[in-house]
Amino acid sequence: MNNKDKIVSFVESRNWEGMRKMLNGLSNAEFRKMEQVARCEVLAKLDNALFWEMLLHLIYFKRQAFLSGVVAAEHLAKDGTLDFSDKNANNIYEYLRETNPESLVKVCNMMIPFLMSEEQIDGMFEAMHIENNVTRLAVLLKTDSPLTYYIIFKVLKIIEDKVIQRKCCMAILKRQNDMAYNMVSFLKVYYGLDDLPARFSLKIEPYEISRAEKNFDVFKKIIEGKKPMI
């Protein structure tokens, strides 16, 4: 039985002590290969409950090596089964909070690019207890998508601070793509930010602003440069 088959056997039987002993007995070269196998060939195929349980025990074994295993949750996000309320997701939070609190934001930074819905993103922030809105903005700004832009817009409404709103716009402008310019144009109109160092061609009507507040699909069409249906 090769090492991949061994780790699969340990996971299927939830023999976490056996997995720990197997990992502990690997050479440095074997361990590096096993990191890849664990992330790409095992974690990436598990259901939600077993994913969080295996990841927890990998992080218990060696956080520095296996924290990035959170990216293997992409398949769960895509099929809509990713659930941050699982008890072992909370156990991961508790362990990281006690041993390496900065890892909580790292987890969010790694996961934000592949999350598929506002519910998933909110679930991630809640699971990792990222409650500070400025920290949430910093995570959201790691990726460039209509969904994260929509949540940025909603977070900025809560903050109600023009200095932060302007800083956020400046960070988005650095991307220098059409969607970024449209996003900043939208924020400029909505928040009355008249001192941004850029010219914007997007024309936004009052009815579009009103509808975009309540409807992600309308917001998405606006920042993609498409006029929503009246």
NUTI-870048 format. One line per 8 residues: their letters; for each residue x, y, z of N, C-alpha, C, O. Coordinates in pm, whole numbers, plus 50000, padded with zeros to 5 digits. Each point is the difference from the previous one (the first is absolute). Last residue first. Example, Ala and Ser with C-alpha at 12.3 -4.5 7.8 and 13.67 -1.06 7.14 Angstrom:
% residues 2
sa	51285,49775,50708,50082,50119,50006,49923,50109,50073,50051,50111,50017  49978,49317,49976,49911,50119,50000,50090,50120,50000,50104,49998,50066 .
END
This chain:
% residues 230
impkkgei	46491,54786,48288,49917,50089,50081,49879,49922,50050,49915,50055,50071  50581,49733,49808,49865,50020,49949,49922,50090,50095,50011,49987,50122  50526,50063,49848,49895,49909,50047,49867,50032,49937,49975,50111,49952  50527,49967,49836,49886,50071,50055,49894,49900,50047,49959,49914,49922  50590,50024,50054,49875,49962,49933,49885,50073,50067,49993,50005,50123  50485,49981,50009,49976,50089,49888,49876,49968,49921,49984,50045,49886  50202,49762,50531,50050,49933,49878,49971,50083,49875,50030,49958,49888  49819,50184,50536,50146,50006,50002,50063,49919,49887,50119,50015,49972 .
ikkfvdfn	49403,50001,50058,50054,50136,49996,50152,49998,49993,50060,50065,49914  49705,49529,50143,49989,50051,49864,50060,50140,49987,50063,50033,49900  49914,49772,50530,50097,49929,49915,49996,50053,49857,50105,50021,49939  49572,50137,50370,50133,50052,50032,50104,49939,49906,50085,50071,49946  49484,49754,50030,50004,50135,49944,50138,50062,50021,50058,50057,49908  49868,49527,50290,50004,49986,49854,50004,50135,49930,50070,50016,49900  49878,49959,50578,50136,49973,49953,50008,49991,49848,50096,50049,49941  49556,50231,50373,50001,49889,49906,50141,49980,49944,50051,50084,49927 .
kearsiey	49801,50275,50371,49919,49887,50047,50017,49874,49917,49951,49893,50037  50272,50532,49875,50010,49985,50146,49935,49871,50047,50045,49940,50098  49922,50207,49450,50124,49927,50030,50019,49980,50149,50063,49904,50043  49576,50358,49783,49978,49856,49981,50123,49919,50039,49988,49889,50051  50036,50585,49968,49897,49953,50093,49981,49849,49990,49989,49931,50102  50299,50284,49590,50057,50001,50135,49902,49940,50099,50037,49916,50082  49809,50151,49486,50095,49888,50005,50064,49988,50137,50018,49891,50054  49695,50472,49848,49922,49877,50019,50091,49877,50007,49968,49902,50067 .
peiklsfr	50225,50531,49844,49953,49983,50138,49923,49870,50023,50013,49937,50105  50358,50069,49509,49875,50070,50024,49953,49975,50145,50032,49897,50059  50467,50103,49677,49912,49926,50090,49877,50085,50031,50012,50113,50047  50436,49829,49592,49888,50086,50038,49901,49918,50081,49947,49899,49953  50610,50067,49919,49874,49932,50030,49894,50099,50046,50022,50076,50094  50448,50022,49807,49907,50013,49887,49864,49937,50030,49904,50024,49926  50531,50221,50362,49913,49884,49989,49898,50024,49889,49939,50107,49991  50583,50060,50220,49881,50035,49923,49917,49874,49978,50053,49892,49975 .
aplddlgy	50305,50251,50444,49976,49920,49879,49876,50053,49930,49914,50062,50063  50282,50011,50419,50087,50041,49889,49983,49913,49876,50095,49934,49956  49554,50232,50459,50076,49885,49954,50078,50035,49873,49945,50062,49909  49734,50197,50395,50143,50032,49988,50084,49881,49957,50118,49991,50034  49392,50040,50078,50028,50087,49885,50148,50025,49976,50036,50071,49906  49573,49599,50330,50146,50013,50008,50048,50078,49878,50018,49942,49893  49523,49887,50285,50036,50139,49980,50148,50026,50014,50041,50098,50063  49698,49476,49955,50051,50060,50124,50043,50146,49984,50047,50061,50096 .
yvklfsvm	49764,49685,49533,49920,49962,50118,50044,50075,50125,49916,50048,50077  50323,50005,49509,49866,50058,49994,49924,49975,50130,49937,50090,50055  50485,49713,49908,50016,50145,49994,49864,50069,50002,49978,50096,50074  50046,49434,49889,50023,50047,50137,50012,50152,50006,49954,50063,50095  50005,49740,49478,49878,49976,50078,50015,50054,50142,49912,50070,50051  50465,49937,49676,49903,50097,49951,49869,49988,50078,49939,50101,50036  50390,49580,50042,50033,50127,50065,49906,50110,49954,49964,50088,50079  49985,49495,49717,49971,49988,50143,50026,50133,50070,49918,50047,50079 .
nyamdnqr	50202,49914,49469,49855,50009,50017,49960,49993,50146,49908,50070,50044  50544,49870,49848,49960,50139,49974,49849,50017,50017,49955,50101,50053  50213,49464,49982,50047,50080,50112,49959,50147,49982,49954,50064,50095  49961,49637,49555,49909,49976,50112,50040,50082,50122,49915,50050,50073  50361,49966,49537,49869,50064,49980,49908,49982,50119,49931,50094,50041  50591,49907,50061,49919,49929,49901,49860,50061,49997,49966,50080,50087  50437,50017,50214,50003,50056,49865,49929,49911,49897,50049,49981,49889  50086,50007,50610,49983,49883,49913,49995,50040,49853,50036,49922,49912 .
kliamcck	49982,50390,50458,50131,49947,49964,49989,49879,49906,50098,49964,49934  49518,50250,50272,50048,50065,49878,50135,49945,49953,50030,50002,49881  49778,49861,50536,49935,49937,49885,50052,50059,49869,50021,49927,49903  50126,50262,50503,50053,49864,49987,49941,49930,49878,50071,49929,49930  49766,50496,50179,50136,50010,49949,50063,49862,49983,50072,49976,49903  49501,50055,50298,49995,50032,49857,50139,50006,49939,50022,49952,49889  49948,49993,50573,49953,49880,49933,49994,50022,49849,50042,49914,49922  50054,50452,50351,50114,49907,49997,49964,49871,49927,50081,49945,49926 .
rqivkdei	49574,50367,50148,50094,50048,49899,50121,49906,49988,50045,49969,49890  49638,49943,50444,49939,49981,49869,50096,50041,49889,50013,49932,49898  50111,50153,50546,50011,49857,49967,49941,49972,49863,50056,49921,49923  49895,50513,50232,50144,49973,49987,50022,49854,49960,50079,49971,49910  49482,50179,50190,50046,50037,49866,50149,49977,49980,50044,49974,49888  49586,49772,50419,50120,50081,50022,50060,50032,49864,50050,49911,49931  49573,49771,50224,49965,50142,49987,50117,50093,50031,49987,50095,50077  49910,49393,49958,50109,50079,50058,49969,50150,49999,50027,50070,50097 .
iklvkfii	49675,49613,49698,50001,49985,50145,50103,50092,50064,49974,50061,50104  50002,49914,49429,49877,50063,50050,49995,49994,50152,49952,50093,50064  50393,49680,49712,50026,50145,50004,49877,50076,50047,50013,50106,50061  49948,49431,49870,50081,50028,50119,50028,50149,50012,49996,50055,50110  49779,49794,49506,49914,49989,50117,50076,50029,50130,49946,50061,50092  50293,49932,49496,49903,50109,49998,49914,49998,50127,49977,50104,50060  50310,49535,49873,50076,50121,50035,49906,50120,50007,50006,50078,50095  49815,49527,49744,50012,49996,50145,50084,50118,50050,49973,50054,50108 .
yytlpsdt	49981,49899,49430,49868,50025,50058,50007,50001,50153,49938,50084,50065  50446,49797,49691,49973,50144,49988,49865,50035,50063,49986,50104,50064  50136,49445,49907,50075,50068,50106,49980,50151,49993,49997,50067,50103  49790,49681,49560,49950,49962,50132,50075,50072,50111,49938,50058,50089  50199,49991,49454,49876,50072,50031,49949,49969,50140,49949,50089,50068  50575,49868,49861,49881,49934,49945,49877,50082,50033,50000,50077,50096  50539,49871,50016,49939,50095,49908,49879,49934,49935,50011,49943,49891  50320,50010,50597,49953,49944,49874,49917,50101,49923,49954,50100,50056 .
kllvalrt	50248,49992,50367,50098,49905,49947,49958,49944,49864,50081,49944,49926  49662,50353,50372,50079,50065,49895,50108,49909,49942,50070,50039,49907  49655,49827,50463,49920,50009,49878,50078,50060,49884,49978,49964,49884  50223,50024,50547,49986,49866,49944,49926,50005,49867,50044,49940,49902  49991,50459,50337,50134,49960,49955,49997,49860,49938,50068,49975,49900  49538,50190,50301,50029,50068,49873,50134,49956,49945,50014,49976,49880  49869,49871,50547,49920,49934,49897,50027,50063,49863,50013,49929,49901  50180,50276,50470,50068,49874,49970,49924,49923,49893,50062,49941,49911 .
vnneihma	49736,50442,50246,50119,50040,49924,50081,49875,49963,50053,49990,49889  49568,49959,50390,49965,50026,49861,50118,50043,49914,50003,49971,49881  49976,49694,50557,50038,50137,49968,49978,50026,49851,50052,49927,49916  49888,49640,50284,49887,50090,50022,50030,50145,49965,49908,50079,49977  50242,49385,49979,50053,50125,49944,49887,50102,50004,49921,50009,49907  50099,49498,50229,49976,50112,50092,50071,50128,49955,50060,50071,50080  49888,49483,49704,50133,50043,50044,49993,50122,50092,50103,50054,50039  49494,49766,49788,50072,49883,50052,50138,50038,50053,50045,49944,50100 .
efmgdiqe	49688,50387,49683,49944,49963,50130,50077,49884,50063,50027,50001,50120  50088,50136,49444,50034,50104,50097,49950,49966,50140,50069,50022,50099  49810,49684,49553,50144,49997,50025,50040,50103,50105,50071,49968,50095  49483,50032,49752,50028,49883,50082,50146,49989,50037,50034,49965,50113  49827,50366,49583,49958,50034,50135,50031,49885,50096,50044,50022,50113  50033,49893,49440,50097,50098,50049,49964,50042,50142,50088,50009,50086  49617,49700,49691,50127,49933,50028,50101,50098,50058,50073,49966,50094  49513,50207,49767,49983,49915,50118,50130,49928,50037,50033,49987,50118 .
esmlfpim	49939,50269,49485,50009,50087,50116,49989,49918,50128,50065,50031,50100  50126,49710,49478,49877,50070,50039,50026,50088,50120,50098,49984,50072  50234,49724,49717,49906,50018,49890,49876,50082,50035,49920,50032,49912  50652,49881,50203,49867,49994,50059,49897,50053,49900,50028,50093,49925  50464,49888,50018,49914,49898,49939,49862,49990,50063,49921,49914,49960  50444,50407,50170,49991,49998,49854,49901,49900,49941,49953,50020,49888  50137,50032,50603,49914,50100,49936,49996,49988,49848,49894,50027,49942  50388,49711,50380,49871,49947,49957,49918,50099,49917,49920,49958,49916 .
mncvkvls	50516,50140,50280,50015,49886,49910,49866,49953,49943,49994,49950,49888  50023,50401,50433,50066,50045,49878,50014,49887,49899,49990,50022,49879  49839,49880,50552,49904,50075,49919,50062,50046,49869,49934,49995,49895  50346,49789,50414,49899,49906,49952,49902,50072,49908,49967,49950,49892  50345,50313,50334,50062,49926,49889,49902,49900,49939,49993,49985,49878  49885,50249,50511,49987,50083,49881,50062,49931,49879,49950,50013,49889  50096,49765,50514,49857,50012,49973,49975,50086,49876,49916,49966,49916  50520,49965,50283,49959,49903,49900,49853,50009,49965,49959,49954,49894 .
epnterly	50257,50297,50457,50012,50063,49867,49960,49904,49889,49970,50043,49888  50048,49812,50576,49881,50078,49961,50008,50064,49862,49898,50016,49933  50317,49568,50331,50053,50086,49894,49888,50088,49944,49954,49976,49888  49989,49722,50497,50139,49973,49963,50060,50098,49900,50121,50024,50002  49416,49983,50181,50089,49977,50113,50146,49996,49960,50087,50042,50076  49571,50006,49596,49990,50115,50092,50098,49987,50115,50058,50099,50046  49893,49542,49653,50080,50109,49945,49996,50123,50090,50101,50069,50016  49633,49561,50108,50141,49963,50004,50088,50115,49949,50101,50033,50062 .
eyinnank	49430,50016,49912,50045,50002,50139,50149,49969,50011,50072,50065,50076  49724,49905,49495,50005,50137,50049,50058,50005,50141,50091,50078,50028  49826,49502,49797,50116,50061,49934,50015,50144,50047,50111,50044,50031  49510,49732,50111,50118,49950,50071,50128,50055,49939,50096,50029,50072  49495,50064,49715,50013,50077,50123,50121,49955,50081,50068,50082,50062  49831,49674,49562,50041,50133,49954,50017,50091,50122,50095,50078,50007  49729,49504,50074,50145,49996,49983,50055,50126,49935,50117,50032,50018  49410,49903,50050,50069,50011,50129,50152,50002,49985,50070,50065,50078 .
dsfdltgd	49595,50126,49542,50047,49871,50046,50084,50017,50127,50079,50094,50012  49734,50260,49704,49945,49976,50134,50040,49863,50055,49966,49968,50114  50133,50213,49441,50094,50044,50103,49947,49978,50141,50072,50021,50097  49851,49755,49397,49926,50042,50119,50099,50031,50112,50063,49911,50056  49867,49957,49376,50094,50052,50100,49924,50059,50118,49918,50091,49983  49902,49721,49593,49991,49924,50125,50097,50048,50108,50006,49940,50108  49919,50193,49402,49905,50058,50095,49988,49927,50132,49905,50024,50075  50393,49920,49521,49877,49921,49997,49899,50043,50107,49895,49937,50016 .
kalheaav	50524,50294,49937,49940,49995,49867,49870,49919,49997,49906,50035,49929  50358,49993,50469,49941,50131,49968,49926,49994,49867,49890,50054,49987  50351,49569,50142,49882,50014,50084,49930,50133,49973,49877,50007,49997  50534,49905,49793,49896,49913,49941,49871,50009,50081,49891,49989,49943  50495,50245,50212,49940,50062,49881,49889,49914,49941,49899,50054,49955  50410,49873,50434,49854,50011,50017,49932,50056,49875,49878,50015,49999  50601,49940,50078,49940,49880,49944,49849,49997,50019,49933,49908,49954  50358,50428,50227,49967,50026,49860,49936,49878,49934,49937,50011,49895 .
vgslfaqr	50232,49983,50556,49867,50061,49988,49962,50024,49855,49881,50003,49967  50553,49839,50186,49902,49900,49959,49860,50056,49989,49913,49937,49939  50485,50291,50227,49957,50028,49863,49904,49895,49947,49946,50015,49890  50264,49933,50534,49899,50106,50006,49945,50029,49860,49881,50028,49985  50482,49650,50137,49866,49961,49954,49893,50108,50010,49885,49975,49963  50601,50054,50162,49994,49922,49876,49859,49988,49945,49981,49998,49879  50111,50224,50535,50070,50072,49894,49990,49927,49867,49996,50063,49894  49820,49739,50509,49924,50113,49946,50069,50063,49880,49935,50028,49899 .
kfyilhll	50075,49480,50312,50100,50099,49958,49929,50115,49929,49977,49996,49879  49786,49667,50390,50130,49936,49980,50108,50102,49963,50108,50002,50059  49439,50136,49990,50054,49958,50131,50142,49944,49984,50088,50027,50081  49681,50062,49530,50049,50124,50061,50053,49973,50140,50101,50058,50041  49699,49584,49734,50123,50038,49930,50060,50126,50062,50122,50009,50018  49463,49852,50139,50107,49913,50051,50131,50023,49926,50107,49981,50058  49509,50267,49805,50029,50028,50141,50118,49918,50048,50092,50053,50063  49734,49857,49510,50081,50121,50003,50039,50037,50143,50113,50041,50025 .
mewfland	49591,49596,49911,50137,49968,49958,50089,50123,50009,50112,49993,50051  49437,50077,50043,50059,49913,50102,50144,49965,49963,50090,50007,50084  49643,50245,49615,50039,50080,50116,50070,49915,50106,50092,50046,50067  49743,49727,49549,50101,50100,49963,50049,50076,50122,50120,50008,50025  49518,49696,50016,50129,49933,50005,50113,50093,49959,50112,49988,50048  49444,50181,49933,50032,49960,50137,50139,49938,50010,50078,50034,50089  49750,50094,49474,50026,50112,50090,50047,49955,50138,50100,50050,50051  50010,49614,49556,49880,50079,50028,50030,50100,50110,50108,49996,50061 .
lkalvecr	50289,49838,49607,49921,49963,50116,49872,50082,50011,49992,50111,49948  50396,49916,49736,49894,49907,49958,49906,49962,50114,49910,49919,49981  50493,50365,50044,49922,50056,49889,49888,49909,49952,49927,50035,49908  50396,49835,50433,49910,50106,50048,49905,50048,49891,49882,50026,50025  50437,49659,49823,49916,49947,50108,49901,50104,50048,49879,49982,49984  50446,50099,49666,49941,49871,49966,49909,49943,50108,49924,49907,49974  50320,50524,50050,49945,49993,49864,49926,49870,49969,49912,49999,49914  50302,50102,50525,49921,50115,49955,49924,49970,49871,49879,50023,49992 .
avqemkrf	50412,49646,50191,49894,50030,50097,49910,50111,49951,49878,49992,50014  50508,49898,49732,49898,49896,49991,49882,50032,50092,49885,49989,49959  50490,50291,50065,49930,50018,49872,49887,49900,49986,49890,50035,49958  50393,49920,50415,49926,50127,50010,49915,50021,49875,49882,50034,50010  50420,49608,49995,49876,49971,50067,49917,50126,50022,49877,49994,49997  50557,50035,49817,49909,49938,49905,49864,49975,50063,49896,50016,49934  50440,50146,50344,49964,50103,49902,49904,49945,49896,49906,50069,49959  50274,49629,50354,49901,50089,50061,49956,50109,49903,49882,50033,49993 .
eanslgnl	50466,49672,49886,49870,49932,49998,49891,50090,50056,49887,50001,49951  50554,50156,50070,49956,49994,49860,49862,49935,49990,49914,50047,49925  50294,49964,50498,49964,50136,49957,49947,50000,49857,49902,50069,49970  50022,49478,50285,50119,50083,49979,49955,50138,49954,49883,50019,49967  49786,49676,50337,50046,50029,49864,50131,50078,50001,50026,50078,50091  49688,49783,50293,50104,49906,49959,50056,50025,49862,50088,49927,49955  49548,50321,50249,50118,50021,50083,50116,49911,49958,50116,50033,50026  49454,49920,49776,50064,50125,49958,50131,50023,50074,50097,50048,49942 .
mkrmgewn	49646,49582,50190,50050,49981,49864,50073,50125,49951,50109,49990,49945  49673,50029,50470,50120,49917,50008,50060,49977,49862,50122,50001,49985  49468,50233,50040,50108,50078,50061,50130,49920,50004,50107,50052,49967  49503,49731,49887,50047,50098,49900,50117,50080,50055,50098,50024,49930  49686,49683,50365,50076,49926,49900,50055,50092,49894,50115,49983,49957  49602,50205,50357,50126,49965,50064,50088,49921,49904,50121,50020,49994  49441,50086,49874,50087,50117,49995,50134,49975,50069,50102,50058,49961  49489,49676,49815,50110,49958,50087,50106,50110,49999,50103,49989,49934 .
rsevfsvi	49453,49942,49822,50019,50106,50100,50105,49959,50104,49984,50027,50120  49883,49743,49468,49971,49938,50129,50008,50101,50116,49981,49966,50116  50110,50173,49439,49871,49931,49989,49959,49936,50132,49882,49990,50031  50545,50215,49935,49891,50099,49996,49865,49930,49999,49909,50039,50074  50482,49696,49903,49989,50064,50131,49883,50097,50005,49928,50007,50100  50174,49794,49487,49948,49901,50093,49981,50059,50139,49899,49975,50066  50308,50288,49607,49858,49985,49969,49935,49901,50096,49888,50022,50047  50574,50029,49979,49932,50116,50058,49851,49996,49970,49920,50040,50084 .
kdknnm	50348,49614,49734,50001,49997,50147,49922,50117,50058,49918,49982,50090  50152,49995,49446,49900,49903,50042,49992,49993,50153,49892,49983,50057  50443,50286,49761,49869,50057,49971,49890,49906,50047,49903,50042,50064  50544,49813,49970,49965,50099,50102,49864,50064,49974,49928,50033,50095  50141,49468,49719,50081,50121,49996,49947,50104,50101,49897,49979,50064  50091,49462,49937,49916,50120,50000,50088,50125,50000,50085,50017,50088 .
END
